[in-house]
Amino acid sequence: MAEIMGKAPCRICGGTVAYKENRAGKVYYACSGDYDAKACGSRVTFGATHSDNLKRDFRAEAARLAAGNDNNEPKAANDEQRRSGTYLDYL
């Protein structure tokens, strides 16, 4: 069974889902209603670049929570948005 990386809303219905990593190293979730009564039954697997970005974000969130810093400070203006360059990562 895959280890839960974090919980976030489903991108289709907004219900709470657990994001996990498969054997290929890609992040996925299945909206089955385990954490929320609201469920659409979808299964979403993210592309390689998007998976790397999600893993980085989940690690940063875990480190922020472990440090006890629960304020949500905005990113600095000079931080660039990462883009993958392939359309497959957005499917």
Number of C-alpha atoms within 10 A of each C-alpha: 6 9 10 12 17 16 14 14 14 21 13 13 13 14 19 20 23 19 24 20 19 13 7 7 14 18 22 18 21 18 25 18 14 13 13 13 10 15 19 15 12 13 12 16 18 19 19 16 18 19 18 15 15 18 20 12 13 17 14 12 15 14 12 14 12 10 9 9 11 10 8 7 7 6 8 7 6 6 7 8 5 9 10 13 9 10 8 12 15 11 9
